[in-house]
Amino acid sequence: MTTAKPLPAVDFLKIPETGTPYLEGLKCNSCGAIFLGARAVCSKCGARDQLATYKLGTKGKLYAYSIVHRSFPGVEVPYISAIVDLEGGGTLKGN
């Protein structure tokens, strides 16, 4: 019996054959801004076609969080919504 390779939940989560999973962002070659998620234009400096893939840090500093107790029907509560500033650049928001 072979074990199936796990599938990433989002496009920017990379799961290599060997090694540790990581998040892949984009870094602007013009201004150095780092982003998570697909885009064609840098939202900091407006440069087009200057974004290159960039391996995001695996550690960071919690910037803000909130424990959500009320939500839309069908969404289980409570859950935590947080913003983390990653080492090496980039900001991540998640639940």
GROMACS elastic network, one bead per residue, 0.5 to 0.9 nm:
[ bonds ]
;  ai    aj funct       b0    kb
    3     6     6  0.89165   500
    4     7     6  0.87764   500
    5    15     6  0.87597   500
    5    17     6  0.82434   500
    6    15     6  0.77193   500
    7    10     6  0.88744   500
    7    15     6  0.77841   500
    8    11     6  0.68749   500
    8    12     6  0.82673   500
    8    13     6  0.57733   500
    8    14     6  0.67991   500
    8    15     6  0.68779   500
    9    12     6  0.87464   500
    9    13     6  0.71494   500
   10    13     6  0.56742   500
   10    14     6  0.86998   500
   11    14     6  0.74996   500
   11    24     6  0.86232   500
   11    37     6  0.79753   500
   11    38     6  0.88465   500
   12    22     6  0.83886   500
   12    23     6  0.55609   500
   12    24     6  0.50794   500
   12    25     6  0.66764   500
   12    36     6  0.73200   500
   12    37     6  0.65568   500
   12    38     6  0.84776   500
   13    21     6  0.71333   500
   13    22     6  0.59525   500
   13    24     6  0.63720   500
   14    20     6  0.89550   500
   14    21     6  0.56407   500
   14    22     6  0.54071   500
   14    23     6  0.59722   500
   14    24     6  0.67506   500
   15    18     6  0.82132   500
   15    19     6  0.81387   500
   15    20     6  0.71387   500
   15    22     6  0.67912   500
   15    23     6  0.88852   500
   16    19     6  0.61595   500
   16    20     6  0.70152   500
   16    21     6  0.63023   500
   16    22     6  0.84950   500
   17    20     6  0.89333   500
   18    21     6  0.87938   500
   22    55     6  0.71189   500
   22    56     6  0.70838   500
   22    57     6  0.79276   500
   22    58     6  0.69011   500
   23    36     6  0.83383   500
   23    54     6  0.86591   500
   23    55     6  0.62290   500
   23    56     6  0.55004   500
   23    57     6  0.76990   500
   23    58     6  0.78538   500
   24    36     6  0.72157   500
   24    37     6  0.84505   500
   24    53     6  0.65752   500
   24    54     6  0.56284   500
   24    56     6  0.56489   500
   25    34     6  0.68091   500
   25    35     6  0.55194   500
   25    37     6  0.64200   500
   25    38     6  0.82354   500
   25    52     6  0.83238   500
   25    53     6  0.57758   500
   25    54     6  0.50668   500
   25    55     6  0.61766   500
   25    56     6  0.61516   500
   25    90     6  0.80140   500
   26    33     6  0.82424   500
   26    34     6  0.56230   500
   26    35     6  0.51870   500
   26    36     6  0.63092   500
   26    37     6  0.75270   500
   26    38     6  0.78828   500
   26    39     6  0.84078   500
   26    51     6  0.57253   500
   26    52     6  0.53236   500
   26    54     6  0.51792   500
   26    55     6  0.81621   500
   26    56     6  0.87780   500
   27    30     6  0.88568   500
   27    31     6  0.85260   500
   27    32     6  0.58770   500
   27    33     6  0.56458   500
   27    35     6  0.64522   500
   27    42     6  0.86092   500
   27    50     6  0.81324   500
   27    51     6  0.53571   500
   27    52     6  0.53864   500
   27    53     6  0.63100   500
   27    54     6  0.58701   500
   28    31     6  0.57346   500
   28    33     6  0.53327   500
   28    34     6  0.65182   500
   28    35     6  0.84452   500
   28    41     6  0.87928   500
   28    42     6  0.64139   500
   28    44     6  0.89066   500
   28    45     6  0.87142   500
   28    47     6  0.77562   500
   28    49     6  0.87899   500
   28    50     6  0.55103   500
   28    52     6  0.65052   500
   29    32     6  0.57057   500
   29    33     6  0.81548   500
   29    47     6  0.86765   500
   29    50     6  0.53044   500
   29    51     6  0.61128   500
   29    52     6  0.70962   500
   30    33     6  0.83032   500
   30    42     6  0.88176   500
   30    45     6  0.77351   500
   30    47     6  0.68241   500
   30    50     6  0.65218   500
   30    51     6  0.84237   500
   31    42     6  0.86475   500
   31    44     6  0.77459   500
   31    45     6  0.66165   500
   31    47     6  0.84615   500
   33    42     6  0.76328   500
   33    43     6  0.85705   500
   33    44     6  0.67917   500
   33    45     6  0.84398   500
   33    89     6  0.78998   500
   33    90     6  0.78453   500
   34    42     6  0.88707   500
   34    51     6  0.89160   500
   34    54     6  0.80118   500
   34    56     6  0.87368   500
   34    89     6  0.61670   500
   34    90     6  0.51022   500
   34    91     6  0.81574   500
   35    38     6  0.84143   500
   35    39     6  0.86563   500
   35    42     6  0.84998   500
   35    43     6  0.89516   500
   35    54     6  0.89929   500
   35    89     6  0.86277   500
   35    90     6  0.58702   500
   35    91     6  0.74156   500
   35    92     6  0.88857   500
   36    39     6  0.88483   500
   36    56     6  0.87482   500
   36    90     6  0.72284   500
   36    91     6  0.76530   500
   36    92     6  0.73702   500
   39    42     6  0.74836   500
   39    43     6  0.88316   500
   39    51     6  0.82877   500
   40    47     6  0.87642   500
   40    48     6  0.62831   500
   40    49     6  0.62109   500
   40    50     6  0.82295   500
   40    51     6  0.72389   500
   41    44     6  0.88297   500
   41    45     6  0.85487   500
   41    46     6  0.58560   500
   41    47     6  0.56969   500
   41    49     6  0.65874   500
   41    50     6  0.75807   500
   41    51     6  0.74705   500
   42    45     6  0.57978   500
   42    47     6  0.53127   500
   42    48     6  0.65867   500
   42    49     6  0.84778   500
   42    50     6  0.76142   500
   42    51     6  0.71463   500
   43    46     6  0.55002   500
   43    47     6  0.79838   500
   44    47     6  0.82545   500
   47    50     6  0.60742   500
   47    51     6  0.83113   500
   48    51     6  0.76451   500
   49    52     6  0.85291   500
   56    59     6  0.89547   500
   56    86     6  0.73114   500
   56    87     6  0.78885   500
   56    88     6  0.71017   500
   56    89     6  0.73369   500
   56    90     6  0.71465   500
   57    60     6  0.72701   500
   57    86     6  0.57323   500
   57    87     6  0.52672   500
   57    88     6  0.59217   500
   57    89     6  0.74895   500
   57    90     6  0.82636   500
   58    86     6  0.72429   500
   58    87     6  0.73823   500
   59    85     6  0.86745   500
   59    86     6  0.59288   500
   59    87     6  0.58287   500
   60    84     6  0.61004   500
   60    85     6  0.53876   500
   60    87     6  0.50229   500
   60    88     6  0.86784   500
   60    91     6  0.88053   500
   61    83     6  0.87497   500
   61    84     6  0.55556   500
   61    85     6  0.53005   500
   61    86     6  0.64276   500
   61    87     6  0.76195   500
   62    65     6  0.76065   500
   62    82     6  0.74167   500
   62    83     6  0.62616   500
   62    85     6  0.64573   500
   62    86     6  0.87122   500
   63    82     6  0.76271   500
   63    83     6  0.54901   500
   63    84     6  0.52839   500
   63    85     6  0.63436   500
   64    81     6  0.85048   500
   64    82     6  0.57299   500
   64    83     6  0.53041   500
   64    84     6  0.72197   500
   65    80     6  0.68288   500
   65    81     6  0.55733   500
   65    83     6  0.62734   500
   65    84     6  0.87806   500
   66    79     6  0.84090   500
   66    80     6  0.57027   500
   66    81     6  0.53531   500
   66    82     6  0.64385   500
   67    77     6  0.88726   500
   67    78     6  0.65023   500
   67    79     6  0.57583   500
   67    81     6  0.64445   500
   67    82     6  0.87220   500
   68    71     6  0.73365   500
   68    77     6  0.66139   500
   68    78     6  0.53215   500
   68    79     6  0.53690   500
   68    80     6  0.60031   500
   68    81     6  0.71558   500
   69    76     6  0.88738   500
   69    77     6  0.53715   500
   69    79     6  0.70614   500
   70    75     6  0.88293   500
   70    76     6  0.87730   500
   70    77     6  0.65013   500
   70    78     6  0.73459   500
   71    74     6  0.82633   500
   71    75     6  0.61874   500
   71    76     6  0.76546   500
   71    77     6  0.69546   500
   71    78     6  0.86703   500
   72    75     6  0.57422   500
   72    76     6  0.86141   500
   73    76     6  0.81412   500
   76    79     6  0.73946   500
   77    80     6  0.88295   500
   79    95     6  0.68462   500
   80    94     6  0.82731   500
   80    95     6  0.54919   500
   81    93     6  0.73475   500
   81    94     6  0.57549   500
   82    92     6  0.81508   500
   82    93     6  0.56644   500
   82    94     6  0.55668   500
   82    95     6  0.62839   500
   83    91     6  0.69746   500
   83    92     6  0.56391   500
   83    94     6  0.66397   500
   83    95     6  0.89942   500
   84    90     6  0.85934   500
   84    91     6  0.56739   500
   84    92     6  0.51801   500
   84    93     6  0.64208   500
   84    94     6  0.84439   500
   85    88     6  0.89518   500
   85    89     6  0.70965   500
   85    90     6  0.61305   500
   85    92     6  0.64473   500
   85    93     6  0.89500   500
   86    89     6  0.54624   500
   86    90     6  0.54092   500
   86    91     6  0.57557   500
   86    92     6  0.72449   500
   87    90     6  0.76118   500
